[in-house]
Amino acid sequence: MLQIALLTQDQLELGWTRSLLRPAGFHVYSQYVIIDKLLYRTTPSTMELTMPGSVHFYEPRDGHGLPHDPFNAIVGPRPIGWISSRSEAGVLNLAPYSFFNAFNYTPPIVGFASIGYKDTLRNIEQTGEFAWNLVTRPLAEAMNQSCAPVPPEVSEFALAGLTPAASRVIAAPRVAESPVSFECRCTQTVQLEAASGEKVATWLILGEVVGVHIAKELLTDGIYDTASAGHVLRGGGPADYFSVGPEQLFRMVRPVAPRRS
């Protein structure tokens, strides 16, 4: 069993760890203290004892040293940005994006990241519009088909056997088979940068939701029933997905500030 001991800086300087662990000696670094083969991670007021090998640490710039990059699996599962768009020439496009989320309530703003300059981004820059479509378990295979690397003139709607439905506010279509869709107008397109200031070949596309379509069977007493909708979420690895159902649902009420006496 791994045991964690917290020791104050004063205790370490006074040699209390020497009597506790009986090491032959210790070496001090800027962030760590090594006592024999035990590693102490320093904080402003404590030393945290960890066992060697109990934590996998890496700096992303040097590689992760694992069979698959764990970043996507850790930041997950994530909602899927199933984005439909239309080019200036009228060619339809549909593609899933792994990095998608909501960023604001009023006005409602959603966003997704395009890793590489892709057809969806080009269409949005041309028209300023896109639609987001909810991926549910019955639509998972069709969603997967729509991520095939096909030329811009090929419509993923046809490729995945899906029906483009006319939107109410924007010209870009939505997926008729999806129970929930957002019609969006692009508000910002931002090319990401590394901490060094170097440009990254990834673009964040943000859009204001100007129209919302919800299948009425997903409204229970006027409240959207997330648990019963069957959302599909993206996990890590090359092929991991998750679905949400009633068995994952639990509730917590936000605490209120205590009254002052």
Order of alpha helices (4+ residues) and beta strands (2+ residues): beta-alpha-alpha-beta-beta-beta-beta-alpha-beta-beta-beta-beta-beta-alpha-beta-alpha-alpha-beta-beta-beta-beta-beta-beta-alpha-beta-beta
